[in-house]
């Protein structure tokens, strides 16, 4: 990509960059130009995790300290080369952006889209997710509780012979993701996710909960399985989050849970490439690891060993 001013050429597309000097992260002085450059550079790593999926755009036209909005419907002024897909929603349909190339990532960043959120399904089979997600959302900054919960999930998923991939959310918690073969509808996947979450909660009921209302959690970590519902959103791997420092959702190796310095927002757009230079992609096999949940259900029905409650 050429210098960030005027019209730039990406993937043989011409994109007019507007106000690259606009500061989107005031405390850090991170500009829209820096956000655009990040998404252009991270594209080879990020595109496999967003391609062919309907996107919802989290936009901050005046920076993260100002009003945001979530955009599902493609704007009329978006160029014709931006891919689109129309999907069902309550009461009608909505036409989403689909991002399969660097040019689209750059264009969206120029629209002050800080986080492009994905569905857990692809456009060609939108009712059948290819991922099952457990979102570990702590009540406070106690990351040790997030780590211990992730370890218990890993033990359970290993016993059920389900592949498990780990990443930071870029906010406060972790995502545990199981790739699927797209054989079941959302409701079926969500019900099974909730069943597994209940097992992990039973191991430490004073520390973990499925309670959706914050007022009822009483300081416990919330295991969010609702993201496995149709049209629910997840921040994909390598997405920037609208928080101080511009943290990034980063794939992790499970061994990294041992690091006391691990934080969900510990890697930013200014440090991610140093990490990528040193660490092999722990999600390199994600796209080839999809499984059916049938065998796992059978194993669960026969019973799996469970650590004692604490």
LUMMARKOL-684132 format. One record per residue: residue in one letter; x, y, z of N, C-alpha, C, O, CB in turn. Coordinates in steps of 0.1 Angstrom, whole numbers, plus 5000, padded with zeros to 4 digits. Glycine has a CB too. Example, Ala and Ser with C-alpha at 12.3 -4.5 7.8 and 13.67 -1.06 7.14 Angstrom:
2
A513249435078512349555078513249675078514249675085511349555090
S512849785071513749895071512950005079513450115080514149945057
This chain:
310
X500849885000500050005000500950125000501950135007499050005012
X500550234993501350354992501050435004500350395013500950434979
X501750555005501650645016500150675019499350685010502450775014
X499850685032498450705036498050855034497950935043498250665050
X497750885022497151015019496451005005496950934996498151125020
X495451085003494751084990494250944987493650874995495651124980
X494350904974493950774969495050674970496150694965493350794955
X494750564976495750454977495250334969494050324967496050414992
X496150254965495750134957496050004965497149984969496550134944
X494949924967495049804975494349694967493149714963494449824989
X495049584964494349474957493749524944492649484940493249414965
X494449614937494049674924492749754926492049794916493749564914
X492449794939491249874941491850014945492850024952490349824952
X491150114942491450254946490550294957489350294956491450354934
X491250344968490450384980490950514984492150544986490750274992
X490050604985490350744990490350745005489350725012489350844984
X491550775010491750785025491350925030491951025025493150745029
X490450935039489951065044490451085059490350995067488451075044
X491051195061491551245074492251135082491851095093490351285082
X493351085076494150985084494751035096495150955105495250935075
X494851165098495451225110494451235122494851265133495951365107
X493151195119492151205130492551105141492850985138490751165124
X492551155153492951065165491650995169490651045173493451155176
X491750855169490750775173490850725188489850695194490550655164
X492150715192492450665206493150785213494350785213493250535206
X492350875219492951005224494150985234495151055234491951085230
X493950885244495050875254496350825248497450845254494550775264
X496250765236497450705230497950775218499050745213497250555227
X497150865213497450935201497450855188498050885178498850995202
X496650745189496550655177495550705168494350735171496150505182
X495950725155495150795145494450685136494650565137496050885137
X493550745129492850655119493850605109493650485104491750735112
X494850685105495850635096496550515102496850415094496850745093
X496850515114497550405121496650275121497150165119498050435135
X495350295123494450185123494350125109494350005108492950235128
X494250215099494250165085495550085082495449975076494050275075
X496650135086497950065083497949935090498449835085499150155087
X497449925103497349795110496549695102497049585100496749815124
X495349735098494549635091495049595078494949475074493049685090
X495749685071496349645058497549545061497649445053496949775051
X498249565072499349475074498949345080499549235078500349545084
X497949345089497449225095496649135086496349015090496749255108
X496249185075495249115066495548965064494748885065495149185053
X496848925060497148785058496848695070496448575068498548775054
X496948745082496648665094495148665097494648565102497448725106
X494548785095493148795099492048745089491048695093492848945101
X492348765076491348725066490748585068489548565066491848745053
X491548485071490948345072489948345083489148245083492048245075
X489948435092488948435103487748525101486848515109489648475116
X487748595090486548675087485948655073484848685071486948825088
X486648585065486248575051484948485050484748395058487348505042
X484148525041482848465038481748475049480748405049483048315035
X482048565058481148585070480448715069481048815066481848565083
X479148725072478448855074479148935085479348875096476948835076
X479449055083480049145093479049245098478149285092481249215087
X479349285111478649395117479849495121480749455128477749355129
X479749615117480749715119480549795131479549855133480849805106
X481549795140481549885152482350005149483550005148482149805165
X481650115147482250235141482350355152481350375160481550285129
X483450425151483650545160484150665152485350685152484650505172
X483250735146483650835137484450945143485251015137482350905131
X484250975156484951075163485851025175486151095184483951175169
X486250895173487150835183486350765194485150775196487950945190
X487150685202486550585211485950655223485150595231487550495216
X486250785226485650855237484350925233483650995241486550965242
X483950905220482650965215481750855212481950735214482951055203
X480550895207479450795204479850695193480450735183478250875200
X479550575196479750465186478450425180477350465185480450345193
X478550345169477250285165477650145158478750135152476550375155
X476750055158476949925152476149925139474949955138476449805161
X476849895128476249895115476149755109477149695107477049995105
X474949715106474749585099474549605084475149545076473549515105
X473649695081473249715067474349795059474849895064471849795066
X474649745048475749815039475249955036474049975032476049735027
X476050055037475750185033475650195018476250125011476850285038
X474750285014474450304999475750354992475850324980473350394997
X476550424999477750484993478950384992479950414986478150605000
X478850264998479950174997480150134983479150114976479650045006
X481450114978481650084964481149954960480949864969483150094961
X480849934947480249814942481149694945480649584945479949824928
X482449714945483349594947483349534961483849424963484749634943
X482749604971482549554984481549434983480449454978482049654994
X481949314987481049204987479949214997480149285008481849074989
X478849164994477649175002476949035003477048954994476649274997
X476149015014475248905015474048945023474149015033476048785022
X472848895018471648925025471148805033471048695027470548965014
X470848835046470448725054469148765062468848875062471648695065
X468548665067467248685074467548745088468548725094466548555076
X466548835092466548885105465048885109464148865101467249025106
X464848915122463448935127462749045119463249155120463448955142
X461749005112460949105105461349135091460849225085460949225113
X462449065086462849095073464249045070464548935073462849245070
X465049125063466349085059467349195061466949315063466449035044
X468649165061469649275062470849235053471149115052470149295077
X471349325046472549305037473849345044474049465046472249375024
X474649255047475949275054477049285044477049245033476149165064
X478149355049479449345042480049205044479849145055480349455048
X480749155034481549035035482949075032483249135021481048915026
X483949045040485349085038486248975035486548895044485849155051
X486548965022487448855018488848905012489548825007486748775007
X489049035014490349085009490849205017490149265025490149124994
X492149235015492749345022492049475019491949565028494249355018
X491649495006491049625002489849655011489649765015490749624988
X489049555014487849575022488149605036487549695042486949445021
X489149545042489649575055490049725056489749795065490749485060
X490849765046491349905045490149995044490150105051492349925034
X489249965035488050055033487250075046486850185050487149995022
X487049955053486249965065486950045076486350125084485949825070
X488350025077489050105087488950255084488950335093490550065087
X488950285071488850425067487450485071487250605072489050445052
X486450395073485150435078485150445093484050445099484150335073
X486350435099486450435114485750315120485250325131485850565120
X485750205113485350075119486550025126487549975120484849975107
X486450025139487549975148487449825149488549755148487550045162
X486249775151486149625152485049575142483949615144485749595167
X485449495133484549425124484149295131484949195131485049405110
X482849285136482449165143481849065133481349095123481349205153
X482048935136481648825127480448745133480248745145482748735124
X479748685124478848575128479648445130480748435125477648555118
X479048345137479748225139479448125127479748005128479348155152
X478848175116478548095105478948175092479148295093477048065104
X479148105081479448165069478148185060477148125063480448075061
X478348275051477148325043476448215035475248225033477648425034
X477248105031476548005023475747905031475047825025477647935015
X475947905044475147815053474947885066475447845077475847675055
X474248005065474248095076473548045089473748095100473548225072
X472647945087471947885099472747785106472347735117470647825094
X473947745101474747635108476147695111476947705102474847515098
X476347715124477647765128478847675125478647555126477647805142
X480047725123481147645122482147665134483347635133481947675109
X481547725144482347745157481347745168480247775167483047885156
X481847695180481247695192482147775202483247745203480847555198
X481547885208482447975215481947985230480747985233482348115209
X482947985239482748015253483548145256484748155255483247895262
X482748245260483348375263483448385278482448395285482448485257
X484648395283484948405298485048545301486048615298486248325302
X484048595308483948745311484048765326483048735333482548795305
X485148815331485348825345484648955351484349045343486848845349
X484248945363483549055370484549175372484149295371483049015384
X485849145374486749255376488049215369488049145359487049275392
X489249265374490449245367491149115372492349105370491349365369
X490449025379491048905384491248805373490448725370490148845395
X492448815366492648725355493048585359492948495351493748785347
X493448565371493748425376492448345375492548225372494248425390
X491348395378490048325377489748285362489248185359488848405383
X490048385353489848355339490748235335490348145328490148475331
X492048235340492948135336492547995341492547895334494348165342
X492147995354491747865360490447805353490347685351491447875375
X489547895349488347855342488647795328488147695324487347965341
X489547865321490047815308490647685309490447595301491047915302
X491447665320492147535321491147415324491247315318493147535333
X490047445332489047345334488247315321487947205318488047395345
X488047415313487347395300488247305291487747215285487047535293
X489547335291490447255283490447115287490447025278491847315283
X490447085300490346945304489146875300489146765295490546945320
X487946945301486746885297486646865282486246755278485546975301
X487046955274487046945260488046835255487746765246487347075253
X489146825262490046715258489446575261489546485253491346725266
X488746565272488046435275487046405265486746285263487546445289
X486346505260485346485250485946475236485146465226484246595251
X487246485235487946485222487446595212487346565200487746345215
X487246705218486946825210488146915209488746955219485746895216
X488446965197489547055195489247185202488047235201489947075180
X490147245208489947375215491047475212492147445214489847355231
X490547595208491547705205491247815214490047845218491347745190
X492347885218492247985228492648125222493648125214493147955240
X491948235226492448365222491948465233491048445240491948405208
X492748575233492248685241491048755234490948745222493348785244
X490248825242489148895236489649035232489049105224487948915246
X490849075238491249215236490549305246490849425246491049255222
X489649255254488949335264489449295278490449335283487449325262
X488649205285489049155298489149005299489848955309488049205308
X488648935290488548785292489248705281490148755274487148745293
X488748585279489348495269488148425262487048415267490148385276
X488448395249487448305241488048175240489248155236487248375228
X487248065242487647935239486747895227485547905228487447835251
X487347845216486547825204486747685199487947635198487047925193
X485647615196485747475191485247485176484047525174484747385199
X486047455167485647455153484747335149484947225154486847445143
X483647365142482647265139482547245124483047315116481347315144
X481847135121481647095107480347145100479947105089481646945106
X479647235107478447295102477347185099476647195089478747365089
X477147095108476146995107474847025115473846965113476646865111
X474947125125473847145134473447295133474347385131474247105148
X472147325136471747465137472247535150472747465159470247475136
X472047665150472547735162471947685175472747675185472247885160
X470647665176470047635188470647505194470847495206468547615187
X470947405186471547285190472947305196473247245206471547185179
X473747385189475047415194475047495207475847465216475847495183
X474147595207474047675220473647585232474147605243473047785218
X472747495230472247415241473447325246473547305258471147325236
X474247275237475347185241476447275248477047225258475947115229
X476647385243477647475249477147515263478047515272477747615241
X475947535265475447565279475547445288475847455300473947605278
X475347325282475547205290477047185295477247155306475147075282
X477947215286479347205290479747315300480447285309480247215277
X479147435298479447545307478947515321479647545331478847675302
X477847445322477247405335478147315342478247315354475847345333
X478847225335479747135341480947205347481347185358480247025331
X481447295339482647375344482247465356483047485365483247465333
X481047515356480547595367480347515379480647555390479247665363
X479947385378479747305389481047275397481047235408479147165385
X482147295390483447265396483847385406484647365415484547245386
X483247505404483547615412482347715412482447825407484847695407
X481247665418480047745417480047885424479247965421478947665422
X480947905433481048025440481848135431481948245435481748015453
X482548085421483348165413482848185398483348285392484748115412
X481948105394481548105380479948105379479348055388482147985372
X479448155368478048155367477648165352478348205343477448275374
X476348125349475648145336474648265337473948285328475048025332
X474648325349473648435351473948555342475048615342473748485366
X472948595334473048695324473048835331473748925326472048685313
X472248855341472148985347473349015356473648935365470848995356
X474049125353475249155361474949165376475749125384475849285356
X473849225379473449245393473349115401473349115413472149325394
X473149005394472948875400474148785400474148675405471748795393
X475248835395476448755394477248755407478048655409477348795382
X477148855415477748855428479348835427479848755435477148755437
X479948895417481348895416481848775409483048755407481948895429
X480948685404481448565397481748585383481248685376480348455398
X482648505377482948505363481748455355481248355358484248425360
X481348535345480248495336480748415324481648465316479548625331
X480248295323480548215311479448235301478348185302480748065314
X479748315291478748355281478648255270479548245262479048495276
X477548175269477348085258476248145248475948075238476847945263
X475748255251474748315243475248355229474448375220474048435250
X476548375228477148405215476948295205477148315193478648445217
X476548185209476248075200474848075194474447985188476447935207
X474148185197472848195191472848265177473848335174471948285200
X471848245169471848305156471948455156471248515164470548255148
X472748515148472948655146473648725158473848845158471648725145
X474248635167475048695178476448725172476848665162475148595190
X477148815178478448865173479648825181479548805194478349015171
X480748805175482048785182483148865175483148875163482448625181
X484048915183485248985177486148875172486548795180485849085188
X486548885160487448775154488848795158489248895164487348775139
X489648695156491048695159491748815151491448835139491748565154
X492548885158493349005153492449135151492949235147493948975140
X491249125156490449255156490949345166491349305177488949225157
X490849475163491249575173489949605182488849605177491749715166
X490149635195489049665203489149815207490249875208489149575216
X487949875210487850015212488150045227487250085235486450075208
X489450025231489850045245491150115245491850115235489949905252
X491550165256492850235257493950145252494050025256493150275272
X494850205244495950125239495750055226496650005219496450025249
X494450045221494049975209494549825210495249785202494650035197
X494049755220494349615222493749525211492849565204493949565235
X494449415208494049325197493649185203494249145213495149305187
X492649125197492248985201493248895195493348885182490748955196
X493948825203495148745199495048595201494748555212496448805205
X495248515191495248375193496448335202497548395201495448295179
X496148245211497148195221497448055220496547975216496648235235
X498648015224498847865227498447845241498547925250500447835225
X497947725243497447695257498547705267498147725279496847555257
X499747685264500847695273500947835279501547855289502147645267
X500447935271500548075276499748105288499848205294500248165264
X498748015291497948035303498848035316498448085326496947925305
X500047975315500947965326501648105329502148125340502047865324
X501648195320502348315321501548415331500348445328502548385308
X502148455342501448535351501248675345500348755350502348545364
X501948715335501848845329500748845318500448955313503148885323
X500148735316499048735305497948815309497348815320498648585303
X497548905299496348985301495548985288496148965277496749135305
X494249005288493449005276493849115267493649105255492049005279
X494149235273494449355265495949375264496349495262493749475271
X496749275266498249295267498949315254500049355253498849185274
X498249285243498849295229498049405222496849395221498949165221
X498749495216498149615209498549615195499349545190498449745217
X497949715187498349725173499749775172500349755161497449825166
X500349825183501749865182502749755186503949775185501949985191
X502249645192503149535196502849405190503649315191502949525211
X501749385183501349265177502349205167502549085167500049275170
X502949285159503849235149505149185155505749095149504149345138
X505549245166506749185173506449045178507248965177507149275184
X505249025183504848895187504748795175505248685176503448895194
X504148835164504048755153505448715147505548605141503248815142
X506448795149507748765144508448655153509348585148508648885145
X507948635165508548545174507748415177508348315180508848615187
X506448425175505548315179504848255167504248325159504448365189
X504948125166504148055155502648065157502248075169504647915153
X501948075147500448085148499847965155499847855149499848105134
X499347985167498747875174497347835168496847725172498547905188
X496847915159495547875152495847835138494847835130494647995153
X497047795134497347755120496447645115496147645103498747715119
X496047555124495247435120493747455122492947365121495647315127
X493347575126491947605130490947565119489947495121491747745134
X491247605107490347585095490247445091489247405084490847665084
X491147355095491147215092490747125104490847005103492547165087
X490247185114489947105127488547095130488247045141490647175138
X487647125121486147115124485746975127486146885121485347175113
X484846965137484346835141482846835142482146935143484946795155
X482246715143480846695147480746685162481746645168480246565140
X479646725167479446715182478846585186478646555198478546835186
X478546505176477746375179478546285189478046245199477546295167
X479846265186480646175195480846235209480746165219481946145188
X480946365209481146435222479846415231479946395243481446585220
X478746425224477446405231477346265237476946245248476246435222
X477846175229477746035233478646015245478345945255478145935222
X479846065245480846055256480346115268480446065279482146115252
X479646235267479146305278478046225284477846225297478646445274
X477146165276476046085281476545965289475945915299475246035270
X477745905285478345795292479045845305479345765314479345725284
X479245975306479946025318481346055315482045975310479745935330
X481846175320483246205320483746235334482946275342483546325310
X484946215336485546245349485446395352485746475343486946195351
X485146435364484946575367485746605380485546535390483546625368
X486546715380487246755392486246785403485146825400488146865389
X486646775415485746805426485446955427486247035422486346765439
X484246985432483947125433484847195443485347125453482447145437
X485047315442485947385452485247515456485747595464487347415446
